[in-house]
């Protein structure tokens, strides 16, 4: 069970997307876990063959628990034939001192090499209730991993098997739990991070003009929204302000490897996630727009990937049309900066001694004083302004 | 609602019975002049007279036998035995006469007798005054065995017990006498056939009765803070057992811990356990656990006595082991 953020302690497997025997490639999504932040897709890190699915469905598992066993290239097969269920049994690690009885308790909690529930005589340990439910569901006990004493299959090991499916993923987060997570992270930010705040009003006249022209030749689905321009401007400005992009950990700043912008998405029903859009500085405006659409949609319906949950090096919140004029962001630890955009609204704007009405946006920066100063922050906001005033360069 | 002690509830139950029916009288050792060894009958002799609150010689066999005779002859006797340990002197009367006469007479004789006695440990009364032998009596067909665990049951179980045409034994745990609780004075009585869920829960069923109920409830409270939701069932009636309530609960929670102050071997807990295995085996997700008294004559020394008894800590440990086997 990978950690999907510093606040995560556990999660539940809600769906396997592979089965034993499947070949997987690095980056493939193999399992969906449900965290306080919703259902997250987990990618595999290596090219391998799935040997056994270890984690039971719908059981709270601590970070670090074994989810599945993979055989990477070069590793010898643990079984003669991958076809029979018996052969998919876990490699029985260094002959565990396993006696059929009495149940010496304390055995198999998803440890590597934990003994299966099968005793020497081939009898699969299972509680009577689990045995009955397995029979009702048409499951073969021998194919199941038991978390009980002596590897016994318990009801909990069957939860979610044989029947429950994708249905759970819809709205699959616990609003109260998410609120606690947000509270914990924000309290830590306020406690530990010496924030400084800067704000600036920027005319969006040039940017919106350019956007109008750019959209003339685009299909409805491909149309650009102001958010894409804002995101692109932030990404490019960050290349000149690396001390706003990264993490403050263990008393030192570590620059981010790449500019991965966490984009704050308000969830219907309350709550908030900020999945990362990777390499924002390297994506052109159209790629960025489609990445934005994709990540927002998946954040709302559940289906974010592990990397999206953990990779953000900086966060942007854009309040959108119905938002307030300005926002004073709270940095998401261990990041060191957050950029906020208010709504775009028409305001009197002085141009060459004349007052005009122009669309204006308020941009704000909250940054970590342990890493940067207001001087750099000001330069960063000025760079965003320069870029938005020269939209063709975006 | 009136708040009173369990002791006061027992007394008020007896008073109400004496007032309601002239056939009711009570007899036992030191219950009249002295007011009872646990002071349950204090003041009743002055109120109702020595005819109806009768001191007896120190012979359990004699006065229980007299009670059986009085019941057969149409009276509604309440017999108090100081403690369950002493009741063994009357076991012949209870088992060979009270429990059998209605059966052996083909129903011609009813024995509407109520025997009250104190049971249980915790007051440093040592090995001849402290045992919980109600499980033995629950073995005997023909008897109804009640174990009021709450002040309300102490107040209201006596009336239906007296109304029962067959002998009823009431076991009052000595550690409950000082417990306070609310009683509805106007309640017409409670049923003496069913167990009750005293605290609902989902993860495990804790089955107990009498003096162990407060311990089980305390354990459930501790477990709740640990995220374990324990359902606590008060058996109330030890014979005939209300297995319907118990089995339905275990079928829901799939796990069970039985708490019984008797010795584990051949205990009431053993009986409940066996019946659950017979009836809901396929619902069990963990072995049934029992928390019982240590298998020793009850020690006198306070720390040894406490070490021998079920307590909330041991119940919590047993539940944890059942719910989250380490």
Interface residues (C-beta under 8 A of the other chain):
Chain A: X105 X106 X127 X128 X129 X130 X131 X132 X148 X149 X154 X155 X156
Chain B: X254 X281 X282 X283 X284 X285 X286 X321 X325 X326
